[in-house]
Amino acid sequence: MSEREGTTRPREAATLRKPNAAALKGAIQLGIGYAVGNMSSKPDRDVLMQDFSVVETVFLPSDGSTLTPAHHFPDFRLKTYAPLAFRYFRELFGIKPDDYLYSMCNEPLIELSNPGASSSWFYLTSDDEFIIKTVQHKEAEFLQKLLPGYYMNLNQNPRTLLPKFYGLYCIQCGSVTVRVVVMNNVLPRAMTMHYKYDLKGSLYKRRASRKERTKSSPTFKDLDFKEMHDGLYFDPETHNALMKTLQRDCRVLESFKIMDYSLLLGIHVLDKKPLTRAGRGDSKKGQKVLYSTALESIQGSVKDPEPVADDDTFGGIPAKHRDENLLIFLGIIDILQSYRFIKKVEHSWKALVHDGDTVSVHRPSFYADRFLKFMSTTVFKKAHYFSRNEDELSENRCVVFPMKRDPCLNVRVLA
């Protein structure tokens, strides 16, 4: 439902464009609950090409109707994009309809802060499983066009650090239109993140602002990482799996001409604080979603996998920094940006003033190469051999960090 320009005063228009937060969250939950319940009555079948372009629309008046329940929110219209395709994606990741409904509708959504430059709002389900992000019209349109290729990629390789999309919806309430996408949660709220980074592989103005640094849990950027860390070290097997996954994912994004994405990186220092389960809310026990954790996303393919995350690690990847033992959480985010004309213009004027190779916005192939180079040379490193002191170095003797096998994680952990 489009807004008619010139029919309201500026102050009134601003008020209309900003929906009541509680009403918006309630409408999102009610709308998703209705859409999922409606899909459960439809028989399972193979996904067809035309299913990716389907948009189902329903009006939900506050008094209810023969098809919809009564509610205490303002009347609103719900659009569900490609419902059959997204149902397939949820099934691929082992998400049962009842679990999806429980996560979405059992408790109020938790509003999160947005560290990025976008104007998106973020909500988290109370059980820590799903993120709901508002997206612009062009981003929603781009995601729908991306779905056939996304479907093919997930079928070939469900173990990926790319976002896992579980649903795309549009809520129209009066003059307000909000589009939301449901995704996997990369950083578990129950795990303290001692460091958070949004990394692009670019160095131009890639430093957290003063305002961001004053937050209790700031999100730092590329230049901050170079100053604060000298790399995160993994055992060779884990490092190879991680880099292989990143390389494969970046080539997929490049093939779709996608760029300006980031790696969201969370670091939990095991030596600082004991693990905590605080903040998980009244959630069902056990992991609901397959391939949803960082560790699962980079492990080799196996038939009929079982979730490997447990209450102690939340699926974090074991790593080491100097003498600190770490758990790493990560995922590629913000992939709904294609190399459109606006990006070409943005890069052109930046390159006139600055080195074109350092700016964030670049052609997809260069962006992917620079992103991977930064990750492989600056962020993620192999824990092959380390010199304990200068005497050993002068004698050309190196000492390997001892490794032990964690039976719960089924990977080698740096001791």
Secondary structure, DSSP 8 states (H G I E B T S, - for coil): ----TTSS-HHHHHHHHS--HHHHHHHHHHHHHHHHHHHHTS------GGGGG-EEEEEE-TT--SSS---SS--EEEEEESHHHHHHHHHHTT--HHHHHHHHHSS--EEE---SSS---EEE-TTS-EEEEEE-HHHHHHHHHHHHHHHHHHHH----SS--EEEEEEEEETTEEEEEEEEE-SS-TTS--SEEEEE-S--TT-S--HHHHTSSS--B-HHHHHHH-S-EEE-HHHHHHHHHHHHHHHHHHHHTTB-S-EEEEEEEETTTS----TT--S--SS--STT-SHHHHHS---SS------TTTTT-EEEEETTEEEEEEEEEE----B--HHHHHHHHHHHHHS-TTTSS---HHHHHHHHHHHIIIIIEEE---B-SSHHHHHTT--B---EEEETTTTEEEE-
